[in-house]
């Protein structure tokens, strides 16, 4: 649930067809999440239903923004690790293993060298 202190609620007149009802009733609701600046506008016939729908839509958009930000941070961290590594692979012939230091994956030496399956290390 989003705290009321982080929301700005505006009740405005809707646009489009509707005649006298649209011209004199402020049934359209615009919600703004102040910290992020995300705006949601719902234009329907009933103001209270529009407010509920707008809150649900704003919560969905905030969750989506949070998830994409988290994914971007994870990708940046992974890219940094991959590009900062000086040793890419270690071939251990005694144990018959190949280790990729960028992805931290290990594969059998016979599969990688014999059959050329480097995708096992990705």
Rosetta blueprint (number, residue, H / E / L):
1 X L
2 X L
3 X L
4 X H
5 X H
6 X H
7 X E
8 X E
9 X E
10 X E
11 X E
12 X E
13 X L
14 X L
15 X L
16 X L
17 X L
18 X L
19 X L
20 X H
21 X H
22 X H
23 X H
24 X H
25 X L
26 X L
27 X L
28 X E
29 X E
30 X E
31 X E
32 X E
33 X E
34 X L
35 X L
36 X L
37 X L
38 X E
39 X E
40 X E
41 X E
42 X E
43 X L
44 X L
45 X L
46 X L
47 X H
48 X H
49 X H
50 X H
51 X H
52 X H
53 X H
54 X H
55 X H
56 X H
57 X H
58 X H
59 X H
60 X H
61 X H
62 X H
63 X H
64 X H
65 X H
66 X H
67 X H
68 X H
69 X H
70 X H
71 X H
72 X H
73 X H
74 X H
75 X H
76 X H
77 X H
78 X H
79 X H
80 X H
81 X H
82 X H
83 X H
84 X H
85 X L
86 X L
87 X L
88 X L
89 X E
90 X E
91 X E
92 X E
93 X L
94 X L
95 X L
96 X L
97 X E
98 X E
99 X E
100 X E
101 X L
102 X L
103 X L
104 X L
105 X E
106 X E
107 X E
108 X E
109 X H
110 X H
111 X H
112 X H
113 X H
114 X H
115 X H
116 X L
117 X L
118 X H
119 X H
120 X H
121 X H
122 X L
